[in-house]
Amino acid sequence: MKKTLLSVLFCAAAIVTNAATINYTADNSIFPNPERGFYLHTEKHVCKGSATCLSSSSLDSHKSDDNGTLVLMVCYLDSFLTTPTLPSEVLDGFDSDMQKLRNKGMKCILRFAYPQGTYGKGSNESGKDATLDIALGHLSQYKQHLQDNADVIYVVQAGIVGAWGEWYYSDNFGNQTSHLTANRRTLIDSLLKIVPADRCIQLRTPLFKTEYIGDTKPLTKADAYKDIPRARIGHHNDAFLYDYDNMGTYNDTAKQKPYLAQETLYVPMGGECDVDSTELAQIFCSREKTVADMSRLHWTYINKGYALKTTNMWRNNGTFDELNRYMGYRFQLVSATFPEQAQAGAKASISIKIKNVGYAPLYNERPAYLVLKGNNKTYSIKLASDPRTWLPNGVETNITEQVKIPSTVPSGTYQLYLNLPDAYASLASKPAFSVRFANTNVWESSTGMNKLNASIQVTNDGTVPVDPDDAITLPATLDINNVNAVSEDMTYYNTNYFDFGPGDGTNTGRWAEWQVNLKYPGEYFVSAIGAYPNGHQWQIELQNSGAEAYSIPASWTTGEEFLENPDSIKWNLTNVPAGVYMLRIKNIMEWGQPKLKSLTLEYDGEIPNPQAIDETFVPLDKNAPMYDILGRRVNATYKGIVIQNKQKYILW
């Protein structure tokens, strides 16, 4: 049965109560936190019968000695330099290493490589790496294993090329070159497909990224966190602090350091210092120079064991402790304001001020929850604020939100907590993978939550306040007049039609788009109003943020049947994940002058938990603002309000 199109009215009722403000005290101690800090370098020449890299005892020492949570895992595949297919036990060994990390509360910086050194002398030095075809074959075998273990992979260094996988000495990818060869470009293409989409890869120099992207514009917030190359390529510097250009890491230091300073607000930076001379360490790696460069370029991790002349000097002069404290993110609670009382099912105003005193932000996705604990129950409310946007070097972030107290919370007093668990369900309940705040008397090690030292009295009288967030979201009729984006060469006629093409010649490729929230996957009726010629064929699709498209069968969208008999056109979106999409339509014929006025989707499924509709209309203030399903204010004729699932709706 075709459903009525409904739009939501009214804001949620909220109880206004007294509020309490809490101030917090900073903690200057050193403690472990996930995805940051000094890393333990581990490596293995992977071969048949010996496929694992990690030692449980060394992982334990890394955490107990230096509060370490990161491991650089270099998998040398030189035993298979000319072997197209890796034995299954090699891949099984990789999975075993990943499970060790899970058990120890750690993650890895991952690199695959072939030679561990160079051969030849002087300008003849090179590295016996695999050919592109062999390397891509090996990586393709690892693909599913990377996907399966993405939870404990922090970032993937590009590797593969040359000695140590550091992209300089190479037999097959251009030897001793600082530029991007065709094979290197192909390797990056493949890595972006093989590495999980929510993880970055890191390139050895800024020039490799700018040549791959095609410009020198640094990443900005507008493109950050998207599944696009610009937002997924980070940086690693394995010659940190070594002379002015870091052994060729920079080919234009004056331009590339400011570039990295902007880039690394959104993609990770790390590496190692290879200054292995006491005299040079004192010159190049002083505490002041190290801290200045790390904070400017937002370093998240560095090798604790190389070069030892430098890291030992850091241990002796206090630099090591300072880096261990501030590398990566370090969040502090400054103050917070919470209501003393709230009603279950209603919204409550909260305000939390957070300071990131670390050198870097978070890079991998991580939710933030306000947690209510009481009556032997725990209730988590996800905050809208994204912890990746809590900027470093002392920047304060004010989180001011209206949070909805779950309607299932019984009356009682609840203690408040802030929880930043891992985004992966496999790790979300493990305290070792949750973020600890640098404040006294807040960390609860048994749960991985941070106590906010505040409580809230919740009242639950069985009533549910009106809240549009609970509304049943049905796609509304989408007028071409309200398109979010159309091609510049589209013509708008005074008859309220858009022209999708010229009178003759090719007229494909012109899209009209709307943003829609597919809340209930299922079957939808599709109808349109079009002009001549009726025989035109249209392409209709839903496209997600990753450019994956779900298209309606083209044979359904041709001619008069599509335009005039919509009940025969039913689009099955049952297997399409719920979420926000672009609903797109374009003409795909190459003749005529196709025009279209509107496109309508109507949900044909059953609304979850249906309730009988009270046909007694509630009086409506005709001067009250009304909003359509996309949140735009509208003026329209209406009949009244319908009560359904204890929610109020306008009936159009």
ZIBEL-V94382 format. One record per pair of residues at least 12 apart in sequence whose C-alpha atoms are under 8 Angstrom apart, sorted by the first residue. I is the first residue (numbers start at 1). GAP is how many residues later the second one is. D is the distance in Angstrom with one decimal. If there is no record, write none. Layout:
{{I	GAP	D} {I	GAP	D}}
//
This chain:
{{1	603	5.9} {1	604	7.5} {2	523	7.8} {2	600	6.8} {2	601	6.6} {2	602	5.0} {2	603	7.9} {3	599	6.6} {3	600	6.1} {3	601	6.2} {3	602	8.0} {4	598	7.9} {5	469	6.5} {5	470	7.5} {5	471	6.2} {5	597	7.2} {5	647	7.6} {6	467	8.0} {6	468	6.7} {6	470	7.6} {6	643	6.7} {6	644	6.4} {6	645	6.1} {6	646	6.9} {7	466	7.8} {7	467	7.9} {7	469	7.9} {7	620	7.1} {7	621	5.3} {7	622	5.4} {7	642	6.2} {7	643	5.8} {7	644	7.5} {8	460	6.1} {8	463	6.7} {8	618	8.0} {8	619	6.8} {8	620	6.8} {8	621	6.7} {8	640	7.2} {8	641	5.1} {8	642	6.2} {9	459	6.9} {9	617	6.1} {9	618	6.7} {9	639	6.8} {9	640	5.8} {9	641	6.2} {10	456	7.4} {10	457	7.3} {10	458	6.9} {10	616	8.0} {10	638	7.8} {11	455	7.0} {11	456	5.9} {11	457	6.3} {12	334	6.8} {12	335	6.9} {12	453	6.3} {12	454	5.0} {12	455	4.0} {12	456	6.6} {13	333	6.1} {13	334	7.1} {13	452	5.4} {13	453	6.0} {13	454	7.0} {14	328	7.9} {14	329	7.5} {14	332	5.2} {14	333	5.1} {14	334	6.4} {14	451	7.7} {15	326	7.9} {15	327	6.0} {15	328	6.5} {15	331	7.2} {15	332	7.5} {15	333	7.2} {16	326	8.0} {17	322	6.1} {17	323	6.6} {17	324	6.0} {17	325	7.4} {18	321	5.8} {18	322	5.9} {18	323	7.4} {19	318	6.4} {19	319	5.4} {19	320	4.1} {19	321	5.4} {20	317	5.5} {20	318	5.5} {20	319	6.2} {20	320	6.5} {21	314	7.0} {21	315	5.5} {21	316	4.2} {21	317	6.6} {22	313	5.4} {22	314	5.3} {22	315	6.3} {22	431	7.6} {22	432	7.5} {23	311	6.1} {23	312	4.3} {23	313	6.7} {24	309	6.0} {24	310	5.3} {24	311	5.8} {24	415	6.8} {24	416	7.7} {25	308	7.8} {25	309	7.4} {25	414	5.5} {25	415	5.9} {26	306	6.5} {26	307	7.6} {26	308	7.9} {26	412	5.9} {26	413	4.4} {26	414	6.2} {27	411	4.9} {27	412	4.4} {27	413	5.2} {28	297	7.9} {28	410	7.0} {28	411	8.0} {29	296	7.5} {29	409	7.8} {30	37	7.6} {30	291	7.6} {30	294	6.9} {30	295	5.4} {31	36	5.8} {31	294	7.7} {32	31	7.6} {32	35	4.7} {32	36	6.2} {32	37	6.6} {33	36	6.7} {33	399	7.6} {33	400	7.4} {33	401	7.4} {33	402	5.9} {33	403	6.4} {34	35	5.7} {34	36	7.5} {34	71	8.0} {34	72	7.0} {34	73	7.6} {34	398	7.3} {34	399	5.6} {34	400	6.9} {34	401	6.7} {35	34	6.6} {35	35	6.3} {35	71	8.0} {35	72	6.8} {35	119	6.3} {35	265	7.9} {35	293	7.9} {36	33	6.9} {36	34	6.6} {36	264	5.3} {36	265	5.6} {36	291	6.6} {36	292	5.2} {36	293	7.3} {37	31	6.5} {37	32	7.2} {37	33	7.0} {37	263	6.2} {37	264	4.7} {37	265	6.8} {37	286	7.6} {37	287	5.7} {37	288	7.9} {37	290	5.5} {37	291	6.5} {38	28	7.5} {38	30	6.1} {38	31	8.0} {38	32	7.0} {38	263	5.5} {38	264	5.1} {38	265	5.7} {38	266	5.4} {38	286	6.6} {39	29	6.3} {39	30	7.2} {39	31	4.8} {39	32	5.0} {39	33	6.3} {39	262	6.5} {39	263	6.0} {39	264	5.1} {39	265	6.0} {40	19	8.0} {40	22	6.7} {40	28	7.6} {40	30	6.6} {40	31	4.7} {40	32	6.0} {40	263	6.5} {40	264	6.5} {40	265	7.3} {41	30	6.1} {41	31	4.9} {41	32	6.6} {41	33	8.0} {41	262	6.7} {41	263	7.9} {41	264	7.2} {42	12	6.9} {42	29	6.9} {42	30	5.9} {42	31	5.1} {42	32	6.3} {43	29	7.9} {43	30	5.7} {43	31	4.6} {43	32	5.9} {43	33	7.2} {44	30	6.6} {44	31	5.4} {44	32	5.9} {45	30	6.4} {45	31	4.6} {45	32	6.2} {45	33	7.0} {45	34	7.3} {46	29	6.3} {46	30	5.7} {46	31	5.6} {46	32	7.6} {46	33	6.9} {46	44	6.9} {47	30	7.4} {47	32	5.8} {47	33	7.7} {47	43	7.0} {48	39	6.9} {48	41	6.9} {48	42	6.7} {49	40	7.2} {49	41	7.9} {50	40	7.7} {50	43	7.9} {51	38	6.9} {51	39	4.9} {51	40	7.7} {51	41	7.8} {51	42	4.8} {51	43	6.9} {52	38	7.8} {52	41	4.8} {52	42	6.1} {52	44	7.0} {52	45	6.0} {53	20	7.2} {53	22	7.4} {53	41	7.9} {53	44	6.5} {54	43	5.9} {54	46	7.5} {56	44	7.1} {59	45	7.3} {60	44	7.5} {66	258	7.9} {69	36	6.9} {69	37	4.6} {69	38	6.4} {70	36	5.8} {70	37	5.2} {70	38	5.5} {70	39	7.0} {71	35	7.4} {71	36	6.4} {71	37	4.7} {71	38	6.0} {72	36	5.6} {72	37	4.6} {72	38	6.0} {72	39	7.6} {73	35	6.2} {73	36	6.1} {73	37	5.1} {73	38	6.2} {74	36	6.2} {74	37	4.8} {74	38	5.7} {74	39	6.9} {75	35	8.0} {75	36	6.3} {75	37	4.9} {75	38	6.2} {76	36	6.0} {76	37	4.8} {76	38	5.0} {76	39	7.0} {76	40	7.4} {77	35	7.2} {77	36	6.1} {77	37	4.9} {77	38	8.0} {78	35	7.6} {78	36	4.5} {78	37	6.0} {78	51	7.7} {81	33	7.0} {81	48	7.0} {81	49	5.2} {81	53	7.5} {82	48	6.7} {82	52	6.8} {83	51	7.1} {84	50	5.4} {84	53	6.3} {84	54	7.0} {85	52	7.0} {85	53	6.6} {85	56	8.0} {86	52	6.6} {86	55	7.5} {91	50	8.0} {91	51	6.9} {91	54	7.4} {94	51	7.9} {95	50	6.9} {95	54	7.4} {98	51	6.5} {98	54	6.7} {101	51	6.8} {102	50	6.5} {102	325	7.9} {105	325	7.9} {105	327	5.1} {105	328	6.1} {106	46	6.9} {106	326	7.9} {106	327	7.6} {107	45	4.5} {107	46	5.5} {107	47	5.8} {108	44	6.4} {108	45	5.0} {108	46	5.6} {108	47	7.2} {109	44	6.4} {109	45	5.6} {109	46	5.2} {109	47	5.8} {109	48	7.1} {110	43	7.0} {110	44	7.8} {110	45	6.4} {110	46	4.7} {110	47	6.0} {111	45	6.0} {111	46	5.2} {111	47	6.7} {111	48	5.3} {111	49	7.7} {111	54	7.4} {112	45	8.0} {112	46	7.7} {112	47	5.3} {112	48	5.5} {112	53	6.8} {113	16	7.7} {113	46	5.5} {113	47	4.3} {113	48	6.8} {113	49	7.5} {113	50	7.5} {113	51	5.9} {113	52	4.6} {114	14	7.1} {114	15	5.2} {114	16	6.8} {114	46	6.4} {114	47	7.7} {114	48	7.2} {114	49	7.1} {114	50	7.1} {114	51	6.9} {115	12	6.1} {115	13	5.7} {115	14	5.9} {115	47	6.7} {115	48	4.9} {115	49	6.0} {115	50	7.5} {116	47	5.4} {116	48	4.8} {116	49	8.0} {117	46	4.9} {117	47	6.3} {118	45	5.8} {118	51	6.9} {125	44	6.8} {126	36	7.4} {126	37	7.5} {126	43	4.5} {126	44	5.1} {126	45	6.1} {126	49	6.4} {126	50	7.7} {127	35	4.9} {127	36	4.8} {127	42	4.9} {127	43	4.4} {127	44	5.7} {128	34	6.7} {128	35	7.2} {128	42	6.4} {128	43	5.6} {128	44	8.0} {129	31	7.2} {129	32	6.3} {129	33	5.4} {129	34	7.2} {129	41	6.2} {129	42	6.0} {129	43	6.6} {130	30	7.9} {130	41	8.0} {130	42	6.9} {131	41	5.7} {132	40	7.2} {132	41	7.9} {132	51	6.7} {132	55	7.5} {135	25	7.1} {136	51	7.4} {136	54	7.4} {139	55	7.3} {140	54	6.8} {143	51	5.1} {143	52	6.8} {146	48	7.8} {146	49	6.5} {146	50	6.8} {147	48	7.2} {147	49	5.6} {150	46	6.6} {150	49	7.7} {151	273	5.9} {151	275	7.4} {151	276	7.3} {153	46	7.9} {154	45	7.1} {154	210	7.7} {155	44	5.9} {155	45	5.5} {155	46	6.0} {155	47	7.4} {156	39	7.5} {156	43	7.5} {156	44	6.5} {156	45	4.7} {156	46	6.3} {157	44	5.3} {157	45	4.6} {157	46	6.5} {157	79	7.7} {158	30	7.4} {158	33	7.3} {158	43	6.1} {158	44	5.8} {158	45	5.8} {158	46	7.8} {161	12	6.6} {161	23	7.9} {162	13	8.0} {166	38	6.6} {167	37	6.9} {178	29	7.6} {178	30	7.7} {178	70	8.0} {179	28	7.1} {179	29	6.4} {179	32	7.7} {180	28	5.8} {180	31	6.6} {180	32	7.2} {185	27	6.7} {192	37	7.2} {192	40	7.8} {197	30	6.1} {198	29	7.4} {198	166	7.1} {198	167	7.7} {199	33	7.0} {199	165	6.9} {200	31	7.9} {200	32	4.5} {200	33	5.6} {200	34	6.3} {200	67	7.3} {200	68	7.7} {201	31	6.3} {201	32	5.1} {201	33	5.9} {201	34	7.9} {202	31	5.5} {202	32	4.4} {202	33	4.6} {202	34	5.9} {202	66	7.8} {203	30	7.0} {203	31	6.3} {203	32	5.0} {203	33	6.1} {204	31	6.1} {204	32	5.2} {204	33	6.0} {204	34	7.6} {204	45	7.3} {205	30	6.7} {205	31	7.1} {205	32	6.9} {205	44	5.2} {205	45	6.8} {206	29	6.9} {206	43	7.5} {206	44	7.0} {206	50	6.9} {206	54	7.5} {207	43	7.6} {207	44	7.5} {209	24	7.2} {213	16	7.5} {213	17	6.6} {216	43	7.8} {217	42	7.6} {218	41	5.7} {218	42	7.4} {218	44	6.1} {218	45	5.3} {219	12	6.7} {219	43	6.9} {219	44	5.1} {219	47	7.3} {220	42	7.5} {220	43	7.2} {220	46	7.6} {221	45	7.4} {224	42	6.0} {225	41	7.4} {226	319	7.9} {226	320	7.8} {227	319	6.1} {231	35	7.4} {231	36	6.9} {232	35	6.9} {233	34	6.8} {234	29	7.9} {234	30	7.4} {234	33	4.9} {234	34	5.3} {234	35	6.4} {235	32	7.6} {235	33	6.4} {235	34	5.1} {235	35	7.0} {236	33	5.5} {236	34	4.9} {236	35	5.0} {237	12	6.8} {237	32	7.7} {237	33	6.3} {237	34	4.7} {237	35	6.5} {238	33	4.8} {238	34	4.6} {238	35	6.1} {238	36	6.9} {239	32	7.7} {239	33	6.3} {239	34	5.2} {239	35	5.3} {239	36	7.6} {240	31	7.2} {240	32	5.9} {240	33	4.5} {240	34	6.8} {241	32	6.5} {241	34	7.5} {241	43	5.9} {241	44	6.3} {241	49	7.5} {242	31	7.3} {242	32	7.0} {242	33	6.0} {242	42	6.7} {243	41	6.8} {257	40	7.4} {260	37	6.1} {261	35	5.9} {261	36	4.6} {261	37	7.0} {264	33	6.4} {264	34	5.9} {264	96	7.7} {265	33	7.0} {265	95	6.9} {265	96	6.5} {265	126	7.4} {266	95	7.6} {266	97	6.3} {266	122	8.0} {267	96	6.2} {268	30	7.9} {268	31	7.4} {268	32	6.8} {268	95	6.5} {269	28	7.4} {269	29	6.6} {269	30	5.1} {269	31	6.0} {269	32	7.4} {270	29	5.4} {270	30	5.7} {270	31	4.9} {270	32	5.7} {271	30	6.6} {271	31	5.0} {271	32	6.6} {272	30	5.1} {272	31	4.9} {272	34	6.7} {272	35	7.7} {273	29	7.7} {273	30	7.3} {273	33	6.4} {273	34	5.9} {273	37	7.5} {274	32	6.2} {274	33	4.9} {275	32	5.8} {275	34	7.2} {275	35	6.3} {276	30	7.9} {276	31	5.1} {276	32	6.6} {276	33	5.1} {276	34	6.4} {277	32	5.9} {277	33	7.4} {278	31	5.6} {278	32	6.9} {278	35	7.9} {281	28	7.1} {281	29	5.5} {281	32	7.8} {285	25	7.1} {287	27	7.5} {287	30	7.9} {287	32	5.5} {291	32	7.5} {294	33	7.7} {294	65	6.7} {295	63	7.9} {295	64	4.5} {295	65	7.3} {295	98	6.9} {296	63	7.5} {297	62	7.9} {298	29	7.9} {298	30	7.0} {298	61	4.9} {298	62	4.4} {298	63	7.7} {298	94	7.9} {299	28	6.1} {299	29	6.0} {299	60	6.2} {299	61	6.1} {300	27	5.1} {300	28	3.8} {300	29	7.4} {300	59	7.2} {300	60	6.1} {301	26	6.5} {301	27	6.8} {325	33	7.8} {326	31	7.0} {326	32	4.4} {326	33	5.9} {327	31	5.9} {327	32	5.4} {327	33	6.9} {328	30	5.6} {328	31	5.3} {328	32	4.5} {328	33	6.4} {328	34	7.4} {329	27	6.4} {329	28	7.0} {329	29	4.4} {329	30	6.2} {329	31	5.0} {329	32	5.1} {329	33	6.2} {329	63	6.7} {330	26	5.4} {330	27	5.4} {330	28	4.5} {330	29	7.9} {330	107	7.0} {330	108	6.7} {331	23	6.7} {331	24	5.7} {331	25	4.5} {331	26	6.4} {331	27	7.3} {331	105	7.8} {331	106	5.2} {331	107	6.0} {332	22	5.7} {332	23	5.1} {332	24	6.2} {332	25	7.3} {332	105	5.4} {332	106	5.0} {332	107	6.0} {333	19	7.6} {333	20	6.3} {333	21	4.8} {333	22	6.4} {333	104	7.0} {333	105	7.5} {333	106	6.7} {334	18	7.8} {334	19	5.4} {334	20	5.5} {334	21	6.6} {335	17	6.1} {335	18	5.3} {335	19	7.4} {336	14	7.6} {336	15	5.4} {336	16	4.2} {336	17	6.0} {337	13	5.8} {337	14	5.1} {337	15	6.5} {338	12	5.0} {338	13	6.7} {338	116	7.6} {338	118	7.7} {339	117	6.7} {340	115	6.9} {340	116	4.9} {340	117	6.1} {341	115	5.4} {341	116	4.5} {341	117	5.8} {341	118	7.6} {342	63	7.5} {342	114	7.1} {342	115	6.3} {342	116	5.0} {342	117	6.4} {343	62	7.0} {343	115	5.5} {343	116	4.8} {343	117	6.0} {344	61	5.2} {344	62	5.8} {344	63	4.6} {344	64	7.0} {344	65	6.0} {344	66	7.5} {344	67	7.9} {344	114	6.3} {344	115	6.0} {344	116	5.2} {344	120	7.6} {345	59	6.3} {345	60	5.2} {345	61	5.2} {345	62	4.0} {345	63	7.7} {345	119	5.6} {345	120	6.2} {346	58	5.5} {346	59	5.7} {346	60	7.7} {346	61	7.7} {346	118	7.5} {346	119	5.9} {346	121	7.8} {347	55	5.7} {347	56	5.3} {347	57	4.1} {347	58	6.1} {348	54	5.4} {348	55	5.4} {348	56	6.2} {348	57	7.2} {349	51	7.4} {349	52	5.9} {349	53	4.6} {349	54	6.4} {350	49	7.9} {350	50	5.8} {350	51	5.6} {350	52	6.4} {350	53	7.2} {351	47	7.0} {351	48	5.5} {351	49	4.4} {351	50	6.6} {352	46	5.9} {352	47	5.0} {352	48	6.6} {353	43	6.7} {353	44	5.7} {353	45	4.5} {353	46	6.1} {354	36	7.9} {354	42	5.5} {354	43	5.2} {354	44	6.4} {354	45	7.8} {355	35	7.7} {355	37	7.9} {355	39	5.8} {355	40	5.7} {355	41	4.2} {355	42	6.2} {356	34	6.5} {356	35	6.2} {356	36	4.9} {356	37	6.3} {356	38	5.3} {356	39	5.9} {356	40	6.6} {357	35	5.8} {357	36	4.9} {357	37	4.4} {357	38	7.2} {358	34	5.5} {358	35	5.6} {358	36	7.2} {359	33	5.5} {359	34	5.4} {360	31	7.2} {360	32	5.1} {360	33	7.3} {361	27	6.0} {361	28	7.1} {361	29	6.3} {361	30	5.5} {361	31	5.6} {362	25	6.8} {362	26	4.7} {362	27	7.7} {362	28	7.8} {363	25	5.8} {364	24	7.3} {365	22	7.9} {365	23	6.9} {365	58	6.3} {366	20	7.5} {366	21	6.6} {366	22	7.4} {366	54	6.6} {366	55	6.7} {366	56	5.7} {366	57	4.9} {367	15	7.1} {367	16	7.6} {367	19	6.8} {367	20	7.0} {367	53	5.8} {367	54	6.7} {367	55	7.3} {367	56	6.2} {368	14	6.0} {368	15	5.6} {368	16	7.9} {368	17	7.2} {368	18	7.2} {368	19	6.9} {368	50	7.1} {368	51	5.8} {368	52	4.7} {368	53	7.3} {369	12	5.3} {369	13	4.4} {369	14	5.5} {369	49	5.8} {369	50	5.1} {369	51	6.4} {370	12	6.4} {370	13	6.8} {370	46	6.9} {370	47	5.9} {370	48	5.0} {370	49	6.5} {371	45	5.6} {371	46	4.9} {371	47	6.0} {371	48	6.9} {372	42	5.4} {372	43	5.6} {372	44	5.0} {372	45	6.5} {373	41	5.1} {373	42	5.2} {373	43	6.5} {373	44	7.7} {374	38	7.5} {374	39	6.4} {374	40	4.6} {374	41	6.4} {375	37	7.4} {375	39	7.8} {379	27	7.7} {379	30	7.5} {381	22	7.2} {381	23	7.4} {381	24	7.5} {381	25	7.8} {383	18	7.6} {383	20	7.4} {384	17	7.6} {385	14	6.7} {407	53	7.6} {407	57	7.0} {409	49	7.5} {409	51	7.1} {410	48	7.2} {410	49	7.1} {410	50	5.7} {411	46	7.5} {411	47	5.1} {411	48	4.5} {411	49	4.9} {411	50	7.9} {412	45	5.8} {412	46	5.4} {412	47	6.8} {413	42	6.7} {413	43	5.7} {413	44	4.5} {413	45	6.2} {414	41	5.4} {414	42	5.4} {414	43	6.4} {414	44	7.5} {415	37	7.9} {415	38	7.4} {415	39	6.0} {415	40	4.3} {415	41	6.6} {416	35	6.5} {416	36	5.6} {416	37	6.9} {416	38	5.6} {416	39	5.6} {416	40	7.3} {417	32	6.3} {417	33	5.4} {417	34	4.5} {417	35	5.1} {417	36	7.8} {418	31	6.0} {418	32	5.1} {418	33	6.5} {418	34	6.6} {419	15	7.3} {419	16	7.5} {419	29	7.2} {419	30	4.8} {419	31	6.1} {420	14	5.5} {420	15	5.4} {420	29	7.4} {421	12	6.4} {421	13	4.3} {421	14	6.6} {421	27	7.6} {422	12	5.9} {429	18	7.7} {430	17	7.6} {430	18	7.2} {431	14	6.6} {431	15	6.7} {431	16	5.5} {431	17	3.9} {431	18	7.6} {432	16	6.9} {433	15	7.8} {434	14	5.4} {434	15	7.4} {435	13	7.2} {435	14	7.8} {436	12	7.2} {436	13	7.3} {436	14	6.7} {437	13	6.8} {464	182	6.9} {466	180	7.3} {466	181	5.5} {466	182	6.7} {467	180	7.0} {468	179	7.8} {470	177	7.6} {471	176	6.8} {472	135	7.7} {473	44	7.6} {473	45	7.9} {473	46	6.2} {473	47	7.9} {473	156	7.0} {474	44	8.0} {474	45	7.6} {474	128	7.3} {474	129	6.6} {474	155	7.5} {475	41	6.9} {475	42	7.3} {475	43	7.4} {475	126	6.1} {475	127	6.5} {475	128	7.4} {475	154	7.2} {476	124	7.0} {476	125	6.9} {476	126	7.5} {476	152	7.8} {476	153	6.4} {477	121	7.5} {477	122	6.5} {477	123	4.6} {477	124	6.5} {478	36	7.5} {478	120	6.1} {478	121	5.5} {478	122	5.8} {479	118	6.8} {479	119	4.7} {479	120	6.6} {480	17	7.5} {480	18	7.1} {480	32	7.5} {480	116	7.7} {480	117	5.7} {480	118	5.3} {480	119	7.6} {481	15	7.2} {481	116	8.0} {482	32	7.9} {483	29	6.3} {483	30	5.7} {483	31	5.6} {484	28	7.7} {484	29	5.9} {484	30	5.5} {484	31	7.4} {485	26	8.0} {485	27	6.2} {485	28	5.7} {485	29	7.5} {486	24	7.2} {486	25	5.9} {486	26	4.9} {486	27	6.8} {487	23	5.7} {487	24	6.5} {487	25	7.4} {490	20	7.5} {496	101	6.3} {497	33	7.9} {497	34	7.9} {497	98	6.1} {497	99	5.5} {497	100	4.5} {498	97	5.4} {498	98	5.6} {498	99	6.3} {499	94	6.8} {499	95	6.0} {499	96	4.5} {499	97	6.9} {500	86	7.1} {500	87	6.4} {500	93	7.0} {500	94	5.5} {500	95	5.7} {500	96	7.6} {501	86	7.8} {501	91	7.5} {501	92	5.5} {501	93	6.1} {501	94	7.9} {502	90	7.1} {502	91	5.6} {503	88	7.1} {503	89	5.2} {503	90	4.8} {504	86	7.6} {504	87	5.3} {504	88	5.6} {504	89	7.2} {505	85	6.1} {505	86	5.8} {505	87	8.0} {506	83	7.7} {506	84	4.6} {506	85	6.5} {507	80	7.4} {507	81	7.5} {507	82	7.0} {507	83	5.4} {507	84	6.9} {508	78	7.2} {508	79	5.8} {508	80	5.1} {508	81	6.4} {508	82	6.4} {509	77	6.7} {509	78	7.3} {509	79	7.3} {510	76	5.6} {510	77	7.1} {511	73	6.3} {511	74	5.6} {511	75	4.7} {511	76	7.9} {512	72	5.7} {512	73	5.5} {512	74	6.5} {513	69	6.1} {513	70	5.5} {513	71	4.5} {513	72	6.7} {514	68	5.4} {514	69	5.2} {514	70	6.6} {515	65	7.0} {515	66	5.8} {515	67	4.5} {515	68	6.1} {516	64	5.7} {516	65	5.4} {516	66	6.1} {516	67	6.5} {516	114	7.5} {517	61	7.6} {517	62	5.7} {517	63	4.4} {517	64	6.3} {518	60	5.2} {518	61	5.3} {518	62	6.1} {518	63	7.2} {519	59	5.2} {519	60	6.3} {520	58	6.4} {521	52	5.4} {521	53	4.7} {521	54	6.8} {521	55	6.1} {521	56	6.7} {521	57	6.1} {522	50	6.0} {522	51	4.9} {522	52	4.0} {522	53	7.6} {522	81	7.4} {522	82	7.3} {522	83	6.1} {523	47	6.4} {523	48	5.5} {523	49	4.4} {523	50	5.6} {523	51	6.4} {523	80	6.3} {523	81	5.4} {523	82	6.3} {524	46	5.5} {524	47	5.1} {524	48	6.5} {524	49	7.3} {524	77	5.9} {524	78	5.2} {524	79	4.6} {524	80	5.3} {524	81	7.8} {525	41	6.6} {525	42	6.2} {525	43	7.9} {525	44	5.9} {525	45	4.6} {525	46	6.2} {525	75	7.8} {525	76	5.6} {525	77	5.1} {525	78	6.7} {525	79	6.8} {526	36	7.9} {526	40	5.7} {526	41	7.5} {526	43	5.6} {526	44	6.1} {526	45	6.8} {526	73	7.3} {526	74	5.7} {526	75	5.0} {526	76	6.9} {527	35	6.4} {527	36	6.3} {527	37	7.5} {527	38	7.4} {527	39	4.5} {527	40	7.7} {527	42	7.3} {527	72	5.9} {527	73	5.2} {527	74	6.8} {528	34	6.8} {528	35	5.2} {528	36	7.5} {528	38	7.5} {528	68	7.5} {528	69	7.4} {528	70	5.5} {528	71	4.5} {528	72	6.2} {529	34	5.7} {529	35	7.6} {529	67	6.0} {529	68	5.4} {529	69	5.4} {529	70	6.8} {530	33	6.1} {530	64	7.9} {530	65	5.8} {530	66	4.3} {530	67	5.8} {530	68	7.6} {531	63	6.9} {531	64	5.3} {531	65	6.1} {531	66	7.9} {532	61	7.2} {532	62	6.2} {532	63	6.7} {533	26	7.9} {533	59	7.0} {533	60	7.1} {533	61	6.3} {534	24	7.8} {534	25	4.6} {534	26	5.5} {534	29	7.7} {535	23	6.0} {535	24	4.0} {535	25	6.9} {536	22	5.8} {536	23	5.5} {536	51	7.2} {536	52	7.9} {536	53	6.4} {536	58	6.7} {537	17	7.3} {537	20	5.7} {537	21	4.4} {537	22	6.5} {537	50	6.1} {537	51	5.9} {537	52	6.1} {538	16	7.0} {538	19	5.6} {538	20	6.6} {538	47	6.7} {538	48	5.6} {538	49	4.5} {538	50	5.7} {538	51	7.8} {539	12	7.4} {539	13	7.3} {539	15	6.2} {539	18	7.3} {539	45	7.9} {539	46	5.5} {539	47	5.4} {539	48	6.2} {539	49	6.4} {540	12	5.7} {540	14	7.9} {540	43	7.4} {540	44	5.7} {540	45	4.5} {540	46	6.9} {541	42	5.9} {541	43	5.4} {541	44	6.7} {542	39	5.8} {542	40	5.6} {542	41	4.7} {542	42	6.3} {543	38	5.4} {543	39	5.2} {543	40	6.7} {543	41	7.5} {544	36	6.9} {544	37	4.9} {544	38	6.6} {545	36	7.1} {550	26	7.6} {552	19	6.3} {556	13	6.4} {609	36	7.9} {610	34	7.9} {610	35	7.1} {611	33	6.1} {611	34	5.8} {612	32	6.8} {613	29	6.7} {613	30	6.0} {613	31	5.4} {614	28	6.4} {614	29	5.5} {614	30	7.1} {615	27	6.6} {615	28	7.8} {616	26	7.4} {617	22	7.9} {617	23	5.3} {617	24	5.2} {617	25	6.0} {618	22	6.2} {618	23	5.3} {618	24	7.3} {619	21	6.6} {619	22	7.4} {620	20	6.2} {620	21	7.2} {637	15	6.7} {638	12	7.0} {638	13	6.1} {638	14	4.6} {639	12	5.7} {639	13	6.0} {640	12	7.7}}
//
